[in-house]
Amino acid sequence: MGANPQSPLPDDHDVRQFLSAWDAPAPDPAAKARLFDALAEVPLPTAWVGAPPMSLRHRLRHAVLILRTQLRVVSMITWLASMLVIAFGVLVTFMLRDSGSDVIPLVIVSPIVTAVGVAFLYGEEVDPALELQLSTPVSPQLILLARLVLLFGFDLVLSLIGSVILAGAADYALDALIVSWLVPMTFLSAGAFLLSVLLFDPLQSVLIALMCWTVIVLRHFGQHEPLIALPDLLAVEFRPLLIAAALGLLITALSFAERDERFTRKDNA
Amino acid sequence: MIADETLARRIQNGDRLAVDPLVERHYSPLIGYLYRMTGGDRALAEDLAHETFMRAIASIAQYQHPRPFKAWLYAIATNAARNHYKSADQRLTTSAGDEFPEIADDQPIDAVLIEGEEAAAVIQALDSLPDHQREVVLLYYYQQFSMQEIAETLQIPVGTVKSRLSIGISRLRERMKAIDYGR
């Protein structure tokens, strides 16, 4: 029994010495030979046992395939509603361009329409049967993330187009306009996503997200003193905090989105 | 020397030539571990080692590269020993003395007897430990495993390894004191 180089027990010399009195005998060569004979008969894997490492091209193709499958899952109404509401927001913003008001309708509608859509990405109506989900090799987190990317990306592109139009036609500063809706949109969507995962009820999630958004908007654009002492989350200095919070909410939501837990909860309900 | 993990990976790919060197390098130490796990039952230790290697190679697909192969192998061995006692419905009883130390031709008989007594005292002291403490003590002192390696082998936190080792040492010292060891 030799000295252990990683021993954190410097005063165990007596124990080492005591234990060293018991030596193990040398192995029996015949037993060893029998083992090697037996091992020669054990069938070995003939092919690579794990999944082969994917190339970048393969990964991209895999991601596109997941996005395409999830594109079919998201309701057409969600896409149409997003398009109509954002178009409406752009139109009203354009019409109010000379009103002198601080309120920019696009900044108000883009976040909430995305949050509402996101809340409906996860729920009984959207998800296929358990058997179908369990038969797929893709994790539920990845599936949800794909849906989120699709919907968020769709609304992002629409809002960007609307912002470009407004910047050209109504003299808005493009970068300032984009940031003013993008930050709350990210935060509110992540919040709605977490709510839908936790509550497994899109309607409740939408209601809570709407209430939160109403309070935030009123606090920012309200002309009078706020009824409750809330920070103005739409203020410029809160933007980094909102982005960080959105990231935290998203990670939390994905970590909770375990299919087993969800179905257990449903069964218990 | 080719790393255990590389050899295990080769076996996963169907390379039979990697089996012998991997088994060869772990055979004696594993027999030693199982010999002490069984309280000095050499035949049982060899049976369990046989079972361990057969299981390890047959289920090599379950080995996750690059996890330390040694920890994986000793986990199988530990489970094999535990299952043996569980299925046999027997706690490790002192087979101490079932096997006396082999006597070399040039060794004085008195020295052999003293060594035998000392070994029996160690076996009894180790046997007095609960299984979970004895496993940690054996891996640490006889197999020269680090705390981290023990933790990986037994699938327990390093902190638990430390506490089990510390309590195990205290109990061994109590036994040493009871037999007036070192006086």
Interface residues (C-beta under 8 A of the other chain):
Chain A: M1 G2 N4 Q6 P8 L9 D12 D14 V15 R16 Q17 F18 L19 A21 W22 D23 A24 P25 A26 P27 D28 A31 K32 R34 L35 F36 A38 L39 A40 V42 P43 L44 P45 T46 A47 W48 V49
Chain B: I11 Q12 N13 G14 D15 R16 V19 D20 V23 Y27 S28 I31 G32 Y35 R36 G40 R42 E46 A49 H50 F53 M54 I57 A58 I60 A61 E99 P101 E102 E115 E118 A119 A121 V122 I123 A125 L126 V137 Y140 Y141 Y142 Q144 S146 M147 K162 L165 S166 I169 L172 R173 M176 Y181 G182
